[in-house]
């Protein structure tokens, strides 16, 4: 989106900025209210024994807490047939390394979870120079049951639930029916950067989930999907304060890449 700003005096700018400040304060107060509502959500007991491959070996969901009472999971789009992580998820993950020690000091464990085999995750993690915990759920149906992975059969039958809504049965996987031209272009390019085709790429989805561990029992407390993860995306928070905002483009050159691919593009 092209923005044509008004040129103003410092006094005019200050007046407009103070008006905006009142709106920002209102948004901050509302965000505080929503945080309280998240904390007041009921908990759902998890009795199923999910299994994950980690750098330290096989782990249960309770094991991902690593001695802490709270757990945050980022559902990272990296399917078994991907060669690299989703570019959007990778951009979000670029901010994970620094937050892990702070979360752990607040009794919160963190891990990313993907369906790709652990060896693929480890290789990509090394390429990206990441150090945060990353587990593979390839040995369980964790991703499917938390609505961030889907099978072809689910797509065809309309049994896909994402962002708490059931989606209609899809057209053939290689059909762009129902998509805008920009959405089709975006998904094809991001799929190519992940080393897979558009249909396979689209069967994984991003999200974040929170869990609590109390008296040996794991509880699911919160999940968010789609634009619900925008607030975790450091890049977006900075761009939203830049003169031209996110300035996303779906033209010939992808607007977003893996961080080690900008210089070689």
C-alpha positions, 0 to 999 in steps of 0.5 A: 500500500502506497502512503502519501503523507501530508507535510505539516509543521511541527505543531501540526504533527504534535497535535496529530500525534497527541490525538493518536496517543489517546487511541494508543492508550485506549488500545493498551488498556483494552489489551490489558483487559484481554490479557486478563480474560486469557488468564481467566479461560477455563483449563482442559485436562490433557490425558493423551500421551503425545510423544515428541522427538527432541534434542534430548530424546523422546519426550511426552507433552509433560516432558516439554515443560522441562521442570517448569509449570507453564509451557508455550508452544509455537506451531511452526509450519514445517511439514514432513515433505518440506525442505525448509521452514515456512518463511513467515514462521521463520521470520517469527522464529528469528525472535525466539532465541533471546526470549527463551531465557527470560521465559524460563526465568518466569517459570515458562518453558518454550518450544517450537513444534513441527511435523517434520522429522527431527533431523530436518528440524535440526539441520534447518535450525543450524542453517538459521543459527537458532538455539531455541528448543524445537521438537518433532511431533512426527510420532503423534497426531498432536498437530492434527488434534490441535488443528494445525495440520490436515490431511488430503482427506480432511480437505476433501470432506470439509473436516478442516477446523482452523482458527476455531472455524470449520472450513468448507470442502476444498477444490482439488489441491492444485486449484486456486478456486476461492483464492484471490490472485495475491493469495495464490501468488503468495502461497506458491512462492512461500511453498517454493521457498519451503521446498514443496508444492502449494497444496502440501504447504497449505496442509500445515498452519501456524499457531501458538498454544499454552499449557499448564502442569499441575500435580502431574496433570497437563492442561490446555489453557489457550491457543491462537491462530492466523492473525492471532499470532501477529502480536508475537511477530517482532518484525511486524511490531517494528514495521507497524511503526515505520513510515510505510508500515508493513509495505507487503508486496506480492509482486515479482519479488517476494517481500519476505524471505529466510533471513539468509536469503536476502543477500543472494536474492 
